[in-house]
């Protein structure tokens, strides 16, 4: 779809422009179509996505128009190990700035952020158009979710609408944390300290194939960001799949 974008005066520590479209197919597609001509750290935001997606071809990112932060950041540096987890950590830090200690955000491996065991944000990283595109969706002001998103939540639901920032107020806080994590990536130990279900028994489903779910204890992360699970005394590292909500 043909989309008109405009520059918005949002502080960006990457020193690049921030663009906004009231409505677009997806910020990831918008960033990919303009990546070759934009600066490192350029941000593409939208008030509404009609074809937003999450991890996997069948997953769509659903968001009430104008209520949440929907953005993609264009990077050109090579992704380092556990990069998507580092982005999730940056998102978690941004939420912490507004939660006031009510509940600590957790990273749900590999690319979600949870608050109070409910999904509040998602990350999708792709290499397209010669750039590393970092797609981020953060639930902020939306307070009603469809039944199929029963595990979702928003910042407004937790702290109240009067204390919840709008997307353009949340964005510079997020960009500050993302910039810091790109410049000085957090250690695996730091990421593990925020890992959802760390040290607990979980049901893990691999993305590919028809294998039955794996029951085991989350031991931590490998140096490259793989999830390490001890199942019946056998340690394995996983690069795809997800921990199921019980």
KAPEMO-V281446 format. One record per residue. N is the residue number from 0. SS is DSSP state (@ for helix, = for strand, . for the rest). Layout:
{{N	SS} {N	SS}}
This chain:
{{0	.} {1	.} {2	.} {3	.} {4	.} {5	=} {6	=} {7	.} {8	.} {9	.} {10	.} {11	.} {12	.} {13	.} {14	.} {15	.} {16	.} {17	=} {18	=} {19	=} {20	=} {21	.} {22	.} {23	=} {24	.} {25	.} {26	@} {27	@} {28	@} {29	@} {30	@} {31	@} {32	@} {33	@} {34	@} {35	@} {36	@} {37	.} {38	.} {39	.} {40	.} {41	.} {42	=} {43	=} {44	=} {45	=} {46	.} {47	.} {48	=} {49	.} {50	.} {51	.} {52	=} {53	.} {54	.} {55	.} {56	.} {57	.} {58	.} {59	=} {60	.} {61	.} {62	.} {63	.} {64	.} {65	.} {66	.} {67	.} {68	=} {69	=} {70	=} {71	=} {72	=} {73	=} {74	=} {75	.} {76	.} {77	.} {78	.} {79	.} {80	.} {81	.} {82	@} {83	@} {84	@} {85	@} {86	@} {87	@} {88	@} {89	@} {90	@} {91	@} {92	@} {93	@} {94	@} {95	@} {96	@} {97	@} {98	@} {99	.} {100	.} {101	.} {102	.} {103	.} {104	.} {105	=} {106	=} {107	=} {108	.} {109	.} {110	.} {111	=} {112	=} {113	=} {114	=} {115	.} {116	.} {117	=} {118	=} {119	=} {120	=} {121	=} {122	=} {123	=} {124	=} {125	=} {126	=} {127	=} {128	.} {129	.} {130	=} {131	=} {132	=} {133	=} {134	=} {135	=} {136	=} {137	=} {138	.} {139	.} {140	.} {141	.} {142	.} {143	.} {144	.} {145	.} {146	@} {147	@} {148	@} {149	.} {150	.} {151	=} {152	.} {153	.} {154	@} {155	@} {156	@} {157	@} {158	@} {159	.} {160	@} {161	@} {162	@} {163	.} {164	.} {165	.} {166	@} {167	@} {168	@} {169	@} {170	@} {171	@} {172	@} {173	@} {174	@} {175	@} {176	@} {177	@} {178	@} {179	@} {180	@} {181	@} {182	@} {183	.} {184	.} {185	.} {186	.} {187	@} {188	@} {189	@} {190	@} {191	@} {192	@} {193	.} {194	=} {195	.} {196	.} {197	.} {198	.} {199	.} {200	=} {201	=} {202	=} {203	=} {204	=} {205	.} {206	.} {207	.} {208	.} {209	.} {210	.} {211	.} {212	.} {213	=} {214	=} {215	=} {216	=} {217	=} {218	=} {219	=} {220	=} {221	.} {222	.} {223	.} {224	.} {225	.} {226	=} {227	=} {228	=} {229	=} {230	=} {231	.} {232	.} {233	=} {234	=} {235	=} {236	=} {237	=} {238	.} {239	.} {240	.} {241	=} {242	=} {243	.} {244	.} {245	.}}
